[in-house]
Amino acid sequence: MVTMEVKKGREGPVLGFHPWVFSRAFKEIPEGPAGEPVRLVDHEGGFLASGYFNSYSQIAVRIWGYA
């Protein structure tokens, strides 16, 4: 499972249980197939959530499980 780091200050929606994370919230966007499961971490490496990744959409991750 790929790990994606959420930028410092962009964790709020994830911590508020919003089901989407937009591409601008990430430090970098990895290449990979749409639908690949990812692990979201904060800027210190702490687990935030798990979801499905799509590099072709502004909604980069659709969350299916939280910390």
N, CA and C atoms as a LAMMPS dump frame, in Angstrom:
ITEM: TIMESTEP
0
ITEM: NUMBER OF ATOMS
201
ITEM: BOX BOUNDS ff ff ff
-5.0000000000000000e+02 5.0000000000000000e+02
-5.0000000000000000e+02 5.0000000000000000e+02
-5.0000000000000000e+02 5.0000000000000000e+02
ITEM: ATOMS id mol type element x y z
1 1 1 N 0.846 -1.178 0
2 1 2 C 0 0 0
3 1 3 C 0.894 1.245 0
4 2 1 N 0.598 2.178 -0.875
5 2 2 C 1.351 3.424 -0.997
6 2 3 C 0.983 4.358 0.158
7 3 1 N 1.97 5.089 0.685
8 3 2 C 1.734 6.084 1.727
9 3 3 C 1.806 7.472 1.111
10 4 1 N 0.799 8.302 1.402
11 4 2 C 0.752 9.674 0.901
12 4 3 C 0.741 10.631 2.087
13 5 1 N 1.607 11.644 2.024
14 5 2 C 1.714 12.617 3.11
15 5 3 C 0.835 13.833 2.844
16 6 1 N -0.047 14.131 3.795
17 6 2 C -0.886 15.321 3.723
18 6 3 C -0.052 16.508 4.211
19 7 1 N -0.116 17.619 3.484
20 7 2 C 0.65 18.814 3.853
21 7 3 C 0.24 19.32 5.233
22 8 1 N 1.197 19.919 5.919
23 8 2 C 0.93 20.536 7.217
24 8 3 C -0.151 21.608 7.039
25 9 1 N -1.168 21.569 7.889
26 9 2 C -2.267 22.521 7.816
27 9 3 C -3.418 22.079 6.937
28 10 1 N -3.27 20.963 6.23
29 10 2 C -4.323 20.452 5.342
30 10 3 C -5.011 19.202 5.907
31 11 1 N -4.736 18.872 7.166
32 11 2 C -5.286 17.659 7.769
33 11 3 C -6.732 17.819 8.237
34 12 1 N -7.188 19.068 8.393
35 12 2 C -8.5 19.357 8.974
36 12 3 C -9.664 18.564 8.401
37 13 1 N -9.85 18.566 7.075
38 13 2 C -10.97 17.805 6.525
39 13 3 C -10.887 16.302 6.823
40 14 1 N -9.686 15.752 6.797
41 14 2 C -9.525 14.322 7.103
42 14 3 C -9.885 14.067 8.56
43 15 1 N -9.388 14.906 9.46
44 15 2 C -9.683 14.754 10.881
45 15 3 C -11.161 14.996 11.171
46 16 1 N -11.832 15.761 10.306
47 16 2 C -13.269 16.012 10.434
48 16 3 C -14.117 14.969 9.726
49 17 1 N -13.486 13.884 9.278
50 17 2 C -14.156 12.744 8.635
51 17 3 C -14.794 13.073 7.284
52 18 1 N -14.231 14.047 6.564
53 18 2 C -14.692 14.307 5.198
54 18 3 C -14.213 13.152 4.324
55 19 1 N -15.069 12.635 3.443
56 19 2 C -14.704 11.435 2.673
57 19 3 C -13.778 11.666 1.484
58 20 1 N -13.498 12.917 1.136
59 20 2 C -12.64 13.214 -0.005
60 20 3 C -11.419 14 0.437
61 21 1 N -10.303 13.782 -0.269
62 21 2 C -9.108 14.605 -0.071
63 21 3 C -8.667 15.076 -1.458
64 22 1 N -8.584 16.379 -1.618
65 22 2 C -8.222 16.953 -2.907
66 22 3 C -6.715 16.916 -3.132
67 23 1 N -6.319 16.906 -4.387
68 23 2 C -4.907 16.752 -4.751
69 23 3 C -4.017 17.837 -4.155
70 24 1 N -4.514 19.051 -3.985
71 24 2 C -3.693 20.145 -3.444
72 24 3 C -3.313 19.936 -1.977
73 25 1 N -3.936 18.966 -1.309
74 25 2 C -3.642 18.697 0.104
75 25 3 C -2.387 17.85 0.292
76 26 1 N -1.827 17.327 -0.796
77 26 2 C -0.7 16.411 -0.677
78 26 3 C 0.628 17.058 -1.032
79 27 1 N 1.651 16.611 -0.347
80 27 2 C 3.01 17.083 -0.61
81 27 3 C 3.423 16.7 -2.027
82 28 1 N 3.151 15.474 -2.413
83 28 2 C 3.402 15.022 -3.786
84 28 3 C 2.391 13.945 -4.146
85 29 1 N 2.102 13.853 -5.435
86 29 2 C 1.14 12.878 -5.938
87 29 3 C 1.917 11.756 -6.621
88 30 1 N 1.793 10.527 -6.126
89 30 2 C 2.512 9.417 -6.757
90 30 3 C 1.822 8.984 -8.047
91 31 1 N 2.555 8.308 -8.875
92 31 2 C 1.954 7.707 -10.06
93 31 3 C 1.421 6.351 -9.656
94 32 1 N 0.332 5.974 -10.258
95 32 2 C -0.238 4.677 -9.945
96 32 3 C -1.613 4.552 -10.565
97 33 1 N -2.118 3.34 -10.632
98 33 2 C -3.424 3.116 -11.246
99 33 3 C -4.558 3.649 -10.375
100 34 1 N -5.616 4.102 -11.02
101 34 2 C -6.806 4.544 -10.29
102 34 3 C -7.358 3.368 -9.496
103 35 1 N -7.778 3.655 -8.275
104 35 2 C -8.338 2.616 -7.419
105 35 3 C -7.336 1.95 -6.507
106 36 1 N -6.07 2.352 -6.595
107 36 2 C -5.044 1.761 -5.737
108 36 3 C -5.271 2.201 -4.287
109 37 1 N -5.217 1.273 -3.324
110 37 2 C -5.37 1.666 -1.924
111 37 3 C -4.147 2.441 -1.442
112 38 1 N -4.397 3.47 -0.622
113 38 2 C -3.323 4.298 -0.076
114 38 3 C -3.535 4.508 1.418
115 39 1 N -2.435 4.821 2.078
116 39 2 C -2.421 5.127 3.516
117 39 3 C -2.081 6.603 3.626
118 40 1 N -2.913 7.386 4.31
119 40 2 C -2.663 8.813 4.479
120 40 3 C -2.012 9.063 5.827
121 41 1 N -0.95 9.878 5.814
122 41 2 C -0.255 10.248 7.046
123 41 3 C -0.128 11.765 7.108
124 42 1 N 0.04 12.292 8.338
125 42 2 C 0.269 13.726 8.495
126 42 3 C 1.743 14.039 8.257
127 43 1 N 2.118 15.309 8.394
128 43 2 C 3.498 15.725 8.1
129 43 3 C 4.518 15.123 9.058
130 44 1 N 4.056 14.556 10.179
131 44 2 C 4.959 13.892 11.126
132 44 3 C 4.947 12.373 10.964
133 45 1 N 4.194 11.871 9.983
134 45 2 C 4.141 10.437 9.734
135 45 3 C 3.055 9.703 10.488
136 46 1 N 2.203 10.433 11.211
137 46 2 C 1.112 9.803 11.958
138 46 3 C -0.029 9.388 11.041
139 47 1 N -0.561 8.192 11.272
140 47 2 C -1.65 7.669 10.445
141 47 3 C -2.906 8.523 10.569
142 48 1 N -3.539 8.829 9.426
143 48 2 C -4.789 9.588 9.399
144 48 3 C -5.956 8.764 8.884
145 49 1 N -5.75 8.075 7.758
146 49 2 C -6.858 7.364 7.121
147 49 3 C -6.337 6.461 6.01
148 50 1 N -7.247 5.638 5.492
149 50 2 C -6.972 4.806 4.317
150 50 3 C -8.025 5.126 3.27
151 51 1 N -7.645 5.006 2.016
152 51 2 C -8.602 5.295 0.962
153 51 3 C -8.138 4.768 -0.381
154 52 1 N -8.897 5.137 -1.409
155 52 2 C -8.581 4.752 -2.776
156 52 3 C -8.082 5.977 -3.523
157 53 1 N -6.999 5.819 -4.256
158 53 2 C -6.298 6.894 -4.947
159 53 3 C -6.712 6.979 -6.406
160 54 1 N -6.805 8.217 -6.927
161 54 2 C -7.057 8.44 -8.344
162 54 3 C -6.264 9.668 -8.79
163 55 1 N -5.201 9.46 -9.546
164 55 2 C -4.353 10.57 -10.003
165 55 3 C -4.993 11.361 -11.138
166 56 1 N -6.097 10.874 -11.69
167 56 2 C -6.755 11.539 -12.81
168 56 3 C -7.868 12.489 -12.37
169 57 1 N -8.07 12.638 -11.072
170 57 2 C -9.151 13.457 -10.538
171 57 3 C -8.605 14.479 -9.549
172 58 1 N -9.297 15.626 -9.414
173 58 2 C -8.923 16.582 -8.374
174 58 3 C -9.193 15.99 -6.995
175 59 1 N -10.164 15.076 -6.917
176 59 2 C -10.391 14.326 -5.679
177 59 3 C -9.404 13.167 -5.733
178 60 1 N -8.237 13.38 -5.145
179 60 2 C -7.146 12.412 -5.268
180 60 3 C -7.39 11.146 -4.463
181 61 1 N -8.067 11.277 -3.305
182 61 2 C -8.318 10.109 -2.457
183 61 3 C -9.753 10.142 -1.952
184 62 1 N -10.4 8.997 -2.043
185 62 2 C -11.73 8.8 -1.452
186 62 3 C -11.522 7.866 -0.263
187 63 1 N -11.802 8.385 0.905
188 63 2 C -11.485 7.673 2.145
189 63 3 C -12.512 6.592 2.451
190 64 1 N -12 5.445 2.93
191 64 2 C -12.873 4.355 3.371
192 64 3 C -12.615 3.929 4.812
193 65 1 N -11.599 4.465 5.451
194 65 2 C -11.325 4.11 6.844
195 65 3 C -10.483 5.177 7.522
196 66 1 N -10.824 5.484 8.77
197 66 2 C -10.132 6.539 9.524
198 66 3 C -9.313 5.976 10.67
199 67 1 N -8.416 6.823 11.208
200 67 2 C -7.566 6.461 12.344
201 67 3 C -8.409 6.179 13.567
